[in-house]
Amino acid sequence: MGRRSWVGAGIGAALVAAVGVGLVVAPAGAAAAPPLPPVSPEDLVSSVMTAQRGPFAGEVEVDNALGLPAVPGVPQLANGTSTIRVWSGGEDRGRVAIPSAEGERTLVSDGTTRWAYDSRDRTATRSPAGDRQGPPEGQGQQDPTAAATQAIATLRQTSTVAVDGTAEVAGRAAYQLVLTPQPTERTLLREVRVAVDAETRLPLQLTVLAQGAAEPALQVGFSELTYGPQDPALFTFTPPPGTTVRDAQEQDRPDGQQDRPEGERRTVGDGWDTVIVGRAPTAEGGGQQQRPEGAPDLSALGQPVSGPWGTGRVITTAVATVIVTDDGRIAAGAVPQQVLTEALAQ
């Protein structure tokens, strides 16, 4: 994670994690509802959780109506529509190409090593494929179907689950699975809709709707999708000449620490009102909460806020709330501000 991606990691990734799906998949366009055999919600969920994810390639369209300004390193968080390309080779092998006006980010995993390459500054971050302390923006993006499956697994126990007809997504017939939060859940979300491939039972799309809104707040969807073996060369990465290569385990620890402090990132609650509490990265050799060189000032985002936990700024969208404290903590969730305040106080 380079210095210029500080906000992308500290704010952008936290906001995506707050929604709980990494990337959110949504319909690429309206089509006639295909006739499919009836299926119960329980059977549909069970088949999704046990589906085998084979190789595929696709184009994913991101349609964002959150109202956030552009965040370096995570262009998909800014208002508007963008497109990424995704390849999956199975067995934890994947590739994602994320273009932006400034260049392109490439995420590659060969099942053993994970790379994140940024053409803007010609830097490449390397981490073990199983290391969840690597670049957060790589997680959940190498296989959007896995991200939607994780959302179902996270929310199913605290939701009312139903099947609401059928749809066609990227030329595939799909069931519409709907998860609605139970009345006890404190969340900004009204429902989550997952389109499930009727044949493979893989999630093809997911739509997030906020309370009181008729249109989706955040959409990402396959506009093209083909199943089948992919070129193995897609899942290998050799840094181009002149690239600065960094190891995520070293650079993502403030002040060169080799071990993360216990409890640096924790989860409060579960289901729809889950809150993630962590810390923003600091500049190399910097003091308390010094902003890395080249990173945007957080004062450009959100409004001042204070509470028993201290002072900071609160960033609100239709589907998520983020509090960034002055001492470097970040709390994020698809919840009202009060829920974040309670989590920070714990």
C-alpha positions as CSV (number, residue, x, y, z in Angstrom):
1,M,0.0,0.0,0.0
2,G,1.7,3.2,-1.2
3,R,1.6,6.5,0.5
4,R,-0.8,7.9,-2.0
5,S,-3.3,5.2,-1.2
6,W,-3.5,6.2,2.5
7,V,-7.0,7.5,2.2
8,G,-8.0,4.6,-0.1
9,A,-6.9,2.2,2.6
10,G,-8.0,4.1,5.7
11,I,-11.3,5.5,4.4
12,G,-12.2,3.9,1.2
13,A,-11.5,0.3,2.2
14,A,-13.2,0.9,5.6
15,L,-16.3,2.2,3.8
16,V,-16.4,-0.8,1.5
17,A,-15.9,-3.2,4.4
18,A,-18.8,-1.4,6.2
19,V,-21.2,-2.5,3.5
20,G,-19.8,-6.0,4.1
21,V,-19.4,-7.1,0.5
22,G,-16.1,-5.7,-0.8
23,L,-17.5,-5.1,-4.2
24,V,-21.2,-5.0,-4.6
25,V,-22.6,-6.6,-7.7
26,A,-25.8,-5.3,-9.4
27,P,-27.8,-5.7,-12.6
28,A,-26.2,-4.6,-15.8
29,G,-29.6,-3.8,-17.4
30,A,-33.2,-4.8,-17.5
31,A,-34.3,-8.0,-19.3
32,A,-37.3,-10.2,-19.4
33,A,-37.6,-12.5,-16.4
34,P,-36.7,-16.0,-17.5
35,P,-39.0,-18.9,-16.4
36,L,-37.3,-21.1,-13.8
37,P,-38.4,-23.9,-11.5
38,P,-39.5,-22.7,-8.0
39,V,-36.9,-22.9,-5.3
40,S,-37.2,-22.2,-1.6
41,P,-35.1,-19.5,0.1
42,E,-33.4,-22.1,2.3
43,D,-32.5,-24.3,-0.7
44,L,-31.2,-21.4,-2.7
45,V,-29.0,-20.1,0.1
46,S,-27.6,-23.6,0.8
47,S,-26.8,-24.1,-2.9
48,V,-24.9,-20.8,-3.0
49,M,-22.8,-21.7,0.1
50,T,-21.8,-25.0,-1.4
51,A,-21.4,-24.0,-5.1
52,Q,-18.0,-24.7,-6.7
53,R,-16.4,-21.6,-8.2
54,G,-14.7,-22.5,-11.4
55,P,-12.7,-20.3,-13.8
56,F,-14.4,-17.4,-15.5
57,A,-13.8,-14.0,-17.1
58,G,-16.0,-11.0,-17.0
59,E,-16.5,-7.2,-17.2
60,V,-17.9,-5.6,-14.1
61,E,-19.7,-2.2,-14.1
62,V,-19.6,-0.1,-11.0
63,D,-22.4,2.4,-10.6
64,N,-21.9,4.6,-7.5
65,A,-24.5,7.0,-6.0
66,L,-22.9,7.4,-2.5
67,G,-22.0,11.1,-3.0
68,L,-18.3,10.7,-2.1
69,P,-15.6,12.7,-3.8
70,A,-12.8,10.9,-5.7
71,V,-10.6,8.8,-3.4
72,P,-7.1,8.1,-4.7
73,G,-6.5,4.4,-5.2
74,V,-10.2,3.5,-5.1
75,P,-11.8,5.3,-8.0
76,Q,-14.9,3.1,-7.7
77,L,-15.9,4.9,-4.5
78,A,-16.5,8.2,-6.3
79,N,-19.9,9.1,-7.8
80,G,-20.4,7.8,-11.3
81,T,-19.9,4.7,-13.4
82,S,-16.7,2.8,-13.9
83,T,-15.7,-0.6,-15.3
84,I,-13.2,-3.2,-14.3
85,R,-12.1,-6.5,-15.8
86,V,-12.0,-9.7,-13.7
87,W,-10.5,-13.1,-14.4
88,S,-10.7,-16.1,-12.1
89,G,-8.6,-19.3,-12.6
90,G,-9.9,-21.1,-9.5
91,E,-7.7,-22.3,-6.7
92,D,-7.3,-18.8,-5.4
93,R,-5.9,-17.5,-8.7
94,G,-7.3,-14.3,-10.0
95,R,-6.6,-11.0,-11.8
96,V,-8.4,-7.7,-11.8
97,A,-7.7,-4.6,-13.9
98,I,-9.0,-1.3,-12.4
99,P,-8.5,1.6,-14.9
100,S,-8.7,5.2,-13.8
101,A,-8.0,8.6,-15.4
102,E,-4.4,8.5,-14.0
103,G,-3.5,5.0,-14.9
104,E,-4.4,1.4,-14.0
105,R,-4.2,-0.7,-10.9
106,T,-3.6,-4.4,-11.4
107,L,-4.3,-7.1,-8.8
108,V,-2.9,-10.6,-9.4
109,S,-2.9,-13.8,-7.3
110,D,-1.3,-17.0,-8.5
111,G,-2.6,-18.9,-5.4
112,T,0.6,-18.4,-3.5
113,T,1.6,-14.7,-3.9
114,R,-0.7,-11.7,-4.3
115,W,0.5,-8.5,-6.1
116,A,-1.0,-5.0,-6.3
117,Y,0.6,-2.9,-9.1
118,D,-0.1,0.8,-9.6
119,S,1.0,2.2,-12.9
120,R,0.7,5.8,-11.6
121,D,3.8,5.6,-9.5
122,R,5.1,2.3,-10.8
123,T,4.9,0.6,-7.4
124,A,4.1,-3.1,-6.7
125,T,3.0,-4.5,-3.3
126,R,3.7,-8.2,-2.7
127,S,2.1,-10.4,0.0
128,P,1.3,-14.0,0.7
129,A,-2.0,-15.0,-0.9
130,G,-3.3,-16.2,2.4
131,D,-2.2,-13.1,4.3
132,R,-5.2,-11.0,5.3
133,Q,-2.9,-8.2,6.4
134,G,-2.0,-7.4,2.8
135,P,-3.5,-4.6,0.7
136,P,-7.2,-4.4,1.7
137,E,-8.3,-3.1,-1.7
138,G,-7.3,-6.5,-3.2
139,Q,-9.6,-8.4,-0.9
140,G,-13.0,-9.2,-2.3
141,Q,-12.1,-7.8,-5.7
142,Q,-10.4,-10.8,-7.3
143,D,-13.7,-12.7,-7.3
144,P,-16.9,-10.7,-7.0
145,T,-18.9,-13.9,-6.7
146,A,-16.9,-14.7,-3.6
147,A,-17.7,-11.3,-2.2
148,A,-21.4,-11.7,-2.6
149,T,-21.3,-15.2,-1.1
150,Q,-19.5,-13.7,1.9
151,A,-22.3,-11.2,2.2
152,I,-24.9,-13.9,2.3
153,A,-23.0,-15.9,4.9
154,T,-22.6,-12.7,7.1
155,L,-26.2,-11.5,6.9
156,R,-28.3,-14.7,6.6
157,Q,-28.7,-15.3,10.4
158,T,-30.0,-11.8,11.1
159,S,-32.2,-11.5,8.0
160,T,-35.6,-12.4,6.6
161,V,-34.7,-14.3,3.4
162,A,-37.0,-14.6,0.4
163,V,-36.9,-15.4,-3.3
164,D,-38.4,-12.6,-5.4
165,G,-38.7,-13.8,-8.9
166,T,-36.0,-14.2,-11.6
167,A,-33.7,-12.0,-13.7
168,E,-31.3,-12.1,-16.5
169,V,-27.7,-10.9,-15.8
170,A,-25.0,-10.9,-18.4
171,G,-27.0,-13.4,-20.5
172,R,-27.5,-15.8,-17.5
173,A,-30.8,-16.8,-16.0
174,A,-30.8,-16.1,-12.3
175,Y,-33.0,-16.2,-9.2
176,Q,-33.4,-13.0,-7.1
177,L,-32.5,-13.7,-3.5
178,V,-33.6,-10.9,-1.1
179,L,-32.2,-10.4,2.4
180,T,-34.0,-7.9,4.7
181,P,-32.7,-7.0,8.1
182,Q,-34.7,-8.2,11.1
183,P,-36.4,-5.5,13.2
184,T,-33.7,-5.7,15.9
185,E,-30.9,-4.7,13.5
186,R,-29.7,-1.1,13.6
187,T,-28.7,-0.4,10.0
188,L,-29.0,2.2,7.3
189,L,-29.8,-0.6,4.8
190,R,-33.3,-1.6,3.7
191,E,-32.4,-4.8,1.8
192,V,-29.7,-6.6,-0.2
193,R,-30.6,-8.4,-3.4
194,V,-28.4,-11.1,-4.8
195,A,-29.0,-12.6,-8.3
196,V,-27.9,-16.2,-8.3
197,D,-27.0,-18.1,-11.5
198,A,-29.7,-20.7,-11.9
199,E,-27.3,-23.3,-13.3
200,T,-24.0,-22.7,-11.4
201,R,-25.6,-21.2,-8.3
202,L,-22.9,-18.6,-8.2
203,P,-23.9,-15.0,-7.2
204,L,-23.9,-12.9,-10.3
205,Q,-25.1,-9.6,-8.9
206,L,-25.9,-7.8,-5.7
207,T,-27.9,-4.6,-5.1
208,V,-27.7,-2.6,-1.9
209,L,-30.7,-0.3,-1.1
210,A,-30.8,2.2,1.7
211,Q,-33.7,3.0,4.0
212,G,-36.1,5.4,2.4
213,A,-34.5,5.2,-1.1
214,A,-36.1,3.8,-4.2
215,E,-32.9,3.5,-6.2
216,P,-29.8,1.5,-5.3
217,A,-27.1,3.5,-3.5
218,L,-24.2,1.4,-4.8
219,Q,-24.2,-1.1,-7.7
220,V,-21.5,-3.2,-9.4
221,G,-22.5,-5.7,-12.0
222,F,-21.4,-8.2,-14.6
223,S,-22.1,-6.7,-18.0
224,E,-20.2,-9.6,-19.6
225,L,-19.5,-13.1,-18.1
226,T,-18.1,-16.3,-19.6
227,Y,-17.3,-19.5,-17.7
228,G,-14.4,-21.7,-18.7
229,P,-10.6,-22.2,-18.4
230,Q,-8.4,-19.1,-18.6
231,D,-4.9,-18.5,-19.8
232,P,-2.5,-19.4,-16.9
233,A,-0.3,-16.5,-17.9
234,L,-3.0,-14.1,-16.6
235,F,-2.3,-15.3,-13.0
236,T,1.4,-14.6,-13.0
237,F,3.0,-11.2,-12.4
238,T,6.5,-9.9,-13.2
239,P,7.1,-6.3,-12.1
240,P,7.9,-4.1,-15.1
241,P,11.4,-2.6,-15.3
242,G,11.8,0.3,-12.9
243,T,9.1,-0.8,-10.6
244,T,9.5,-0.2,-6.8
245,V,8.6,-3.5,-5.1
246,R,7.4,-3.5,-1.5
247,D,6.4,-6.3,0.9
248,A,3.1,-5.6,2.5
249,Q,4.0,-7.2,5.8
250,E,6.8,-4.6,6.2
251,Q,5.4,-1.4,4.9
252,D,1.9,-1.7,6.3
253,R,3.2,-1.6,9.8
254,P,3.8,1.9,11.2
255,D,7.4,2.7,12.2
256,G,8.6,-0.5,10.7
257,Q,7.1,-2.7,13.4
258,Q,7.2,-6.4,12.5
259,D,4.2,-7.3,14.6
260,R,0.8,-5.5,14.7
261,P,-0.5,-4.5,18.1
262,E,-3.0,-6.9,19.5
263,G,-6.5,-5.7,18.8
264,E,-5.4,-3.1,16.2
265,R,-8.4,-4.1,14.1
266,R,-11.5,-5.5,15.7
267,T,-15.2,-6.2,14.9
268,V,-18.0,-5.0,17.1
269,G,-21.5,-6.6,16.7
270,D,-22.6,-8.9,13.9
271,G,-24.9,-9.1,10.9
272,W,-26.3,-5.8,9.6
273,D,-25.0,-3.6,12.4
274,T,-21.4,-4.8,12.4
275,V,-18.8,-2.1,13.0
276,I,-15.2,-2.4,12.1
277,V,-12.8,-0.5,14.3
278,G,-9.1,-0.1,13.2
279,R,-6.3,2.4,12.8
280,A,-5.3,4.5,9.8
281,P,-1.7,4.0,8.5
282,T,0.9,6.6,9.4
283,A,3.8,8.0,7.5
284,E,7.1,6.1,7.7
285,G,8.9,7.2,10.8
286,G,6.1,9.6,11.5
287,G,4.7,10.6,14.9
288,Q,1.2,10.1,16.1
289,Q,-1.2,10.2,13.1
290,Q,1.1,12.0,10.7
291,R,-0.4,12.0,7.2
292,P,1.9,10.2,4.6
293,E,3.4,12.5,2.0
294,G,1.1,13.0,-1.0
295,A,-2.1,11.8,0.8
296,P,-5.1,14.1,0.7
297,D,-6.1,15.9,3.9
298,L,-9.0,14.2,5.7
299,S,-10.4,17.6,6.6
300,A,-11.7,17.7,3.1
301,L,-14.1,14.9,4.0
302,G,-16.9,14.8,6.5
303,Q,-17.8,17.1,9.4
304,P,-16.3,17.7,12.8
305,V,-17.7,15.4,15.6
306,S,-16.9,14.6,19.2
307,G,-18.0,12.2,21.9
308,P,-16.8,10.2,24.9
309,W,-14.2,8.6,22.6
310,G,-12.6,12.0,21.7
311,T,-12.8,14.2,18.6
312,G,-12.6,13.6,14.9
313,R,-14.6,13.7,11.7
314,V,-17.7,11.8,10.6
315,I,-18.4,10.9,7.0
316,T,-21.9,9.8,6.1
317,T,-23.4,8.3,3.0
318,A,-26.8,6.6,2.3
319,V,-25.4,3.2,3.2
320,A,-22.5,3.7,5.6
321,T,-21.1,5.9,8.3
322,V,-17.4,6.4,9.1
323,I,-15.8,8.2,12.0
324,V,-12.1,9.0,11.8
325,T,-10.7,10.1,15.2
326,D,-8.0,12.7,15.7
327,D,-5.8,10.0,17.3
328,G,-6.0,7.8,14.2
329,R,-8.8,5.3,14.9
330,I,-11.4,4.5,12.2
331,A,-14.9,3.1,12.9
332,A,-17.0,2.1,9.9
333,G,-20.4,0.4,9.4
334,A,-23.6,0.4,7.5
335,V,-25.1,1.9,10.7
336,P,-26.2,5.2,12.2
337,Q,-23.5,7.4,13.9
338,Q,-24.7,6.4,17.4
339,V,-23.7,2.8,16.7
340,L,-20.2,3.9,15.8
341,T,-20.0,6.0,18.9
342,E,-20.9,3.0,21.1
343,A,-18.3,0.8,19.3
344,L,-15.5,3.4,19.8
345,A,-16.3,3.6,23.5
346,Q,-15.8,-0.2,24.0
